[in-house]
Amino acid sequence: MSIVPQHTMDTILAVVEYDKSWEGSPNELVKILPTGTKGKVGSEIAKRELVRLGLVEEDDIGPGASAYDALIDGRKVEFKMSTVWKRGKGNKPKKFKFQQLRDFHTFDRCIFVAICPGETKIWWATRADLDENVFSSDNLRQHGGKDEKSGTYWFWVIGEEPPEWFQEIEEWNTPVAVHSVSHLTDATVPGVNDSLPPEL
């Protein structure tokens, strides 16, 4: 006995919580990809956008190593990708969660790819800014809670504007200074929340 494709899809949708706002959107396929594949897609999107904008040459993008994802213009680069979290009812702000940031990885910059149904945003931050604003906060530790020295961190970006220490991808070749956001502990700061977001 064969199972018709529509029955299979109906079963998947019954088992997996699927945000209908992605249906028919340009980025719908990204939403249903496995987590590992999503990350690969996110890094490829960022690389291609750097080339498309003329910020780097394709030949200047090389493979990574165990402690970073790629070598771009001589810089060791990590990539982190998040799809927008389901917004629920009402006009709630967009929420992205960037996870598995490791303070023991030796990278110079981290590129953040945020994907919504109809748009993709790309930002980046220096290692120094992550040291100052993420890796220095015990409350942002991802595994084992704030008392566990796992070396792995995560944070939320909430709303249309990213935190001030994020740079637009178009500014890849612009010299930057470290931007400090104080007290990333128990409070929400503009663009970032270090715990599960409240129902805004």
C-alpha positions in Angstrom: 0.0 0.0 0.0 1.3 3.4 -0.9 0.7 6.6 1.1 -0.3 9.7 -0.9 2.0 12.8 -0.6 -0.7 15.0 0.8 -1.5 12.6 3.5 2.1 12.6 4.5 2.3 16.4 4.5 -0.9 16.6 6.6 0.6 14.1 9.1 3.8 16.2 9.3 1.8 19.4 9.9 -0.2 17.6 12.6 2.9 16.5 14.5 5.2 19.5 13.9 4.1 22.9 15.1 4.3 25.0 11.9 4.1 28.7 11.8 1.6 29.5 9.0 3.2 32.9 8.3 6.0 31.0 6.5 3.6 29.4 4.0 4.2 30.6 0.4 7.0 32.9 1.5 10.4 33.3 -0.3 12.1 31.7 2.7 9.7 28.9 3.5 12.1 26.1 2.7 14.6 27.5 5.3 12.0 27.0 8.1 11.6 23.3 7.5 15.3 22.4 7.1 17.1 20.4 9.8 19.0 22.6 12.3 22.4 21.7 11.0 21.4 22.4 7.4 19.9 25.7 8.4 23.3 26.8 9.8 25.0 25.9 6.5 22.4 27.8 4.5 22.9 30.8 6.8 26.6 30.9 6.4 26.4 30.5 2.6 23.8 33.4 2.5 26.3 35.6 4.4 29.3 34.7 2.2 27.3 35.3 -1.0 26.1 38.6 0.2 29.6 39.8 1.1 30.6 39.0 -2.5 27.4 40.5 -4.0 28.0 43.8 -2.2 31.6 43.8 -3.5 33.0 43.8 0.1 35.2 40.7 -0.5 36.3 38.7 -3.5 35.1 35.1 -3.8 38.7 33.9 -3.8 39.2 35.6 -0.4 36.7 33.2 1.3 38.4 30.1 2.5 37.5 27.1 4.6 37.4 27.2 8.4 39.0 25.1 11.1 37.9 23.5 14.4 37.8 26.9 16.1 36.1 29.0 13.4 33.8 28.5 10.4 35.6 30.4 7.6 38.5 32.5 6.7 37.4 35.8 5.0 39.9 38.4 4.0 42.3 36.9 6.4 39.8 37.1 9.3 38.6 34.1 11.2 34.8 34.2 11.1 32.0 32.4 12.9 28.4 32.2 11.6 25.2 32.1 13.6 21.7 31.9 12.1 18.2 32.2 13.6 14.8 32.1 12.1 12.3 34.5 13.6 10.4 33.0 16.5 6.6 32.7 16.3 5.1 36.0 17.2 1.7 34.8 18.3 -1.3 37.0 18.4 -1.1 40.8 18.1 1.7 43.0 16.9 4.5 41.5 19.0 8.1 42.4 18.1 10.3 40.0 16.2 12.5 37.8 18.2 15.7 36.0 17.2 17.8 33.6 19.4 21.5 33.1 18.6 22.9 30.1 20.3 26.0 28.0 20.7 28.4 30.9 20.9 31.6 29.5 22.3 34.1 31.7 24.1 36.9 29.2 23.6 36.7 29.5 19.8 39.4 31.7 18.3 37.5 33.9 15.8 37.9 37.6 14.9 34.3 38.3 13.9 30.9 36.6 14.1 28.2 37.1 11.4 24.6 36.8 12.5 21.9 35.9 9.9 18.3 36.6 10.9 15.7 35.1 8.6 12.0 36.0 8.4 9.4 34.7 6.0 9.9 37.6 3.6 13.3 39.1 4.4 16.8 38.2 5.6 18.9 40.5 7.8 22.7 40.1 8.3 24.8 41.7 11.0 28.2 41.1 12.4 30.1 41.8 15.6 33.8 41.7 16.6 35.2 39.2 19.0 36.0 42.1 21.3 32.3 43.2 21.4 31.2 39.6 22.1 33.8 39.4 24.9 32.4 42.7 26.4 28.7 42.1 25.9 28.0 38.3 25.9 31.0 36.2 27.2 31.3 38.4 30.3 27.8 37.6 31.5 27.1 34.5 33.5 23.4 34.9 32.9 24.0 34.3 29.2 25.6 30.8 29.6 23.6 28.3 27.6 24.3 25.0 29.2 24.1 24.2 32.9 22.9 27.7 34.0 24.9 30.7 35.0 27.0 28.7 37.5 28.2 26.1 35.0 31.4 27.1 33.1 30.5 25.5 29.8 32.0 28.2 27.6 28.8 28.3 25.5 26.5 31.3 25.4 23.2 32.5 23.8 21.2 35.6 23.6 18.0 37.1 22.1 17.7 40.0 19.7 14.2 41.5 20.1 12.6 44.1 17.9 13.5 45.8 14.6 16.8 47.4 15.8 19.8 45.2 16.8 22.0 46.0 19.8 24.3 48.9 19.2 27.4 46.7 19.1 26.0 44.9 16.0 27.3 46.2 12.6 25.4 46.1 9.3 26.9 43.7 6.8 27.5 46.7 4.5 29.9 48.0 7.1 32.2 44.9 6.8 35.2 47.0 5.8 34.6 49.9 8.2 36.9 50.3 11.1 35.0 49.8 14.4 35.6 50.3 18.1 34.3 48.1 20.9 30.7 49.1 21.9 29.9 48.3 25.6 26.4 47.5 26.8 26.5 47.5 30.6 24.7 45.1 32.9 23.7 42.2 30.6 22.4 40.4 33.6 18.8 40.4 34.8 17.4 43.3 32.7 16.4 43.6 29.1 18.6 46.0 27.2 17.8 47.5 23.8 17.9 44.7 21.2 19.0 42.0 23.6 17.4 39.9 26.3 19.4 37.3 28.3 16.4 35.1 29.3 13.3 33.7 27.7 11.4 36.8 26.3 8.3 37.8 28.2 5.0 37.8 26.3 5.4 41.3 24.9 
